[in-house]
Amino acid sequence: MEYFIGLAVSIACCVYLVIDAPKHGKSPVLWGILGFILGLLGLGIYLIATGRKVLGWIIVALFILFIIVIIILIVLFFSLFMSFSGF
């Protein structure tokens, strides 16, 4: 289920970037590929590159914050697991 949500977000970013890129004189193929691979990070970078800096920086900052939270949760999970397993 989690993978489906990530895939759906990547596809939505890809479709948006492919449609919007020609309006700003950008390559739709390049931005479509970047949007599919990077997802919301690619969308944020695209918005910054096309002059919509406030929204772009908000998306990039939230994406980075999300990744940091995930890393902290993984580290906490493994530290708790190691403390209970006796290692």
Legacy VTK file of the C-alpha trace (Angstrom):
# vtk DataFile Version 3.0
C-alpha trace
ASCII
DATASET POLYDATA
POINTS 87 float
0.000 0.000 0.000
2.813 2.416 0.870
4.505 1.751 -2.443
1.272 2.460 -4.293
0.994 5.884 -2.650
4.595 6.725 -3.553
4.063 5.524 -7.118
0.835 7.521 -7.431
2.587 10.692 -6.192
5.465 10.154 -8.628
3.079 9.607 -11.542
1.037 12.687 -10.593
4.216 14.809 -10.435
5.350 13.380 -13.760
2.053 14.167 -15.487
1.934 17.694 -14.065
5.501 18.438 -15.103
5.004 17.056 -18.624
1.927 19.264 -19.086
3.360 22.393 -17.454
6.973 22.330 -18.722
6.255 23.542 -22.298
4.356 26.539 -20.904
7.616 27.737 -19.351
9.926 26.796 -22.217
11.290 23.704 -20.473
11.754 20.192 -21.854
8.707 18.069 -20.955
10.646 14.806 -21.365
13.427 15.862 -18.991
11.072 17.232 -16.348
8.744 14.251 -16.710
11.595 11.844 -16.027
12.842 13.944 -13.116
9.321 14.192 -11.727
8.858 10.437 -11.884
12.233 9.629 -10.313
12.350 12.393 -7.681
8.623 12.828 -7.023
7.840 15.814 -4.824
11.483 16.873 -4.698
11.498 17.134 -8.494
8.286 19.143 -8.399
9.795 21.533 -5.872
12.941 21.977 -7.942
10.828 22.596 -11.050
8.763 25.242 -9.283
11.935 26.987 -8.124
13.399 26.830 -11.646
10.253 28.340 -13.200
10.033 31.295 -10.835
7.458 30.018 -8.348
10.070 30.052 -5.639
7.943 30.286 -2.494
5.849 27.212 -3.240
8.899 25.371 -4.570
10.957 26.016 -1.450
8.043 25.010 0.777
7.724 21.669 -1.035
11.493 21.052 -0.939
11.705 21.955 2.765
8.774 19.702 3.676
10.256 16.854 1.636
13.622 17.186 3.380
11.897 17.386 6.776
9.935 14.222 5.949
13.126 12.360 5.027
14.832 13.499 8.249
11.863 12.290 10.323
11.930 8.907 8.559
15.671 8.538 9.230
15.198 9.443 12.916
12.358 6.925 13.253
14.466 4.184 11.666
17.401 4.939 13.974
15.111 4.933 17.028
13.492 1.680 15.953
16.843 -0.074 15.519
18.231 1.344 18.756
15.190 0.069 20.657
15.412 -3.278 18.887
19.077 -3.636 19.785
18.479 -2.690 23.428
15.713 -5.284 23.822
17.524 -8.062 21.991
20.532 -7.986 24.345
23.238 -6.936 21.883
LINES 1 88
87 0 1 2 3 4 5 6 7 8 9 10 11 12 13 14 15 16 17 18 19 20 21 22 23 24 25 26 27 28 29 30 31 32 33 34 35 36 37 38 39 40 41 42 43 44 45 46 47 48 49 50 51 52 53 54 55 56 57 58 59 60 61 62 63 64 65 66 67 68 69 70 71 72 73 74 75 76 77 78 79 80 81 82 83 84 85 86
